[in-house]
Amino acid sequence: MTELELLGFKDLSNTDRKRLELFVSDCIVIDINAEIKRNVISLRAAYSIKLPDAIIASTSLYLGLPLLTADKGFQKIEELALIIYEVNS
């Protein structure tokens, strides 16, 4: 889900796209499993968040890893260990 969101960003330059593709190629891809799906359902019901955000948050919780994001909307998910990336405009 994160890969799809990153590479689908509208204003991505060719240079940034290549950098992101290289970065993603070094990452481990986690498939959605039954526990992640159960957590997605719980998170959506509890926080009224979009499906992609629920999948990302649920995967982070499943792995026991903090979520690095520039999306401050994740702050409302209390059980999520969050690292906010500040984007310099």
Kinemage of the C-alpha trace (Angstrom):
@kinemage 1
@onewidth
@group {chain A} dominant
@subgroup {mainchain}
@vectorlist {calphas} color= white
{ca met a 1} P 0.000 0.000 0.000
{ca thr a 2} L 2.787 2.416 0.899
{ca glu a 3} L 4.589 1.669 -2.363
{ca leu a 4} L 1.414 2.376 -4.335
{ca glu a 5} L 0.847 5.655 -2.519
{ca leu a 6} L 4.481 6.803 -2.836
{ca leu a 7} L 4.877 6.030 -6.508
{ca gly a 8} L 1.394 7.269 -7.375
{ca phe a 9} L 2.071 10.773 -6.032
{ca lys a 10} L 0.963 13.275 -8.678
{ca asp a 11} L 3.861 15.767 -8.605
{ca leu a 12} L 6.733 13.276 -8.389
{ca ser a 13} L 9.745 14.220 -10.502
{ca asn a 14} L 11.518 11.550 -12.546
{ca thr a 15} L 14.534 11.828 -10.259
{ca asp a 16} L 12.427 11.389 -7.141
{ca arg a 17} L 10.523 8.486 -8.737
{ca lys a 18} L 13.810 6.679 -9.489
{ca arg a 19} L 15.042 7.294 -5.930
{ca leu a 20} L 11.799 5.959 -4.464
{ca glu a 21} L 11.845 2.904 -6.727
{ca leu a 22} L 15.403 2.159 -5.611
{ca phe a 23} L 14.418 2.634 -1.973
{ca val a 24} L 11.335 0.401 -2.305
{ca ser a 25} L 13.391 -2.319 -4.016
{ca asp a 26} L 15.453 -2.562 -0.805
{ca cys a 27} L 12.371 -2.923 1.398
{ca ile a 28} L 10.628 -6.036 2.633
{ca val a 29} L 7.065 -6.321 1.352
{ca ile a 30} L 4.537 -7.578 3.903
{ca asp a 31} L 1.459 -9.303 2.522
{ca ile a 32} L -1.882 -8.755 4.210
{ca asn a 33} L -2.756 -11.682 6.471
{ca ala a 34} L -5.760 -12.546 8.659
{ca glu a 35} L -4.485 -10.654 11.707
{ca ile a 36} L -3.736 -7.509 9.706
{ca lys a 37} L -7.235 -7.709 8.173
{ca arg a 38} L -8.839 -7.997 11.635
{ca asn a 39} L -6.859 -4.959 12.794
{ca val a 40} L -7.859 -3.022 9.659
{ca ile a 41} L -11.516 -3.613 10.446
{ca ser a 42} L -11.034 -2.559 14.090
{ca leu a 43} L -9.098 0.594 13.171
{ca arg a 44} L -11.640 1.666 10.564
{ca ala a 45} L -14.488 1.172 13.020
{ca ala a 46} L -12.702 2.973 15.860
{ca tyr a 47} L -11.212 5.912 13.949
{ca ser a 48} L -13.222 6.269 10.704
{ca ile a 49} L -10.052 6.244 8.586
{ca lys a 50} L -9.612 5.436 4.913
{ca leu a 51} L -8.881 1.852 3.927
{ca pro a 52} L -5.281 2.501 2.718
{ca asp a 53} L -4.426 4.293 5.975
{ca ala a 54} L -5.971 1.478 8.013
{ca ile a 55} L -3.906 -1.106 6.119
{ca ile a 56} L -0.704 0.852 6.673
{ca ala a 57} L -1.406 1.438 10.381
{ca ser a 58} L -2.480 -2.156 10.933
{ca thr a 59} L 0.679 -3.477 9.298
{ca ser a 60} L 2.797 -1.237 11.510
{ca leu a 61} L 0.984 -2.507 14.592
{ca tyr a 62} L 1.258 -6.132 13.442
{ca leu a 63} L 5.025 -5.807 12.994
{ca gly a 64} L 5.463 -3.862 16.232
{ca leu a 65} L 7.280 -1.114 14.344
{ca pro a 66} L 6.796 2.644 14.445
{ca leu a 67} L 5.220 4.274 11.415
{ca leu a 68} L 7.258 7.001 9.715
{ca thr a 69} L 4.907 9.335 7.866
{ca ala a 70} L 4.304 12.940 6.887
{ca asp a 71} L 0.549 12.339 7.228
{ca lys a 72} L -0.497 13.852 10.556
{ca gly a 73} L -3.885 12.162 10.230
{ca phe a 74} L -2.295 9.050 11.741
{ca gln a 75} L -1.896 10.899 15.061
{ca lys a 76} L -5.471 10.065 16.023
{ca ile a 77} L -4.634 6.336 16.187
{ca glu a 78} L -3.667 6.128 19.848
{ca glu a 79} L -2.088 2.667 19.807
{ca leu a 80} L 0.249 3.519 16.909
{ca ala a 81} L 3.916 4.367 17.524
{ca leu a 82} L 4.320 7.295 15.170
{ca ile a 83} L 7.262 9.260 13.817
{ca ile a 84} L 6.120 12.377 11.963
{ca tyr a 85} L 8.336 13.365 9.054
{ca glu a 86} L 8.317 17.136 8.642
{ca val a 87} L 8.234 18.077 4.970
{ca asn a 88} L 10.162 21.219 4.085
{ca ser a 89} L 8.319 23.152 1.397
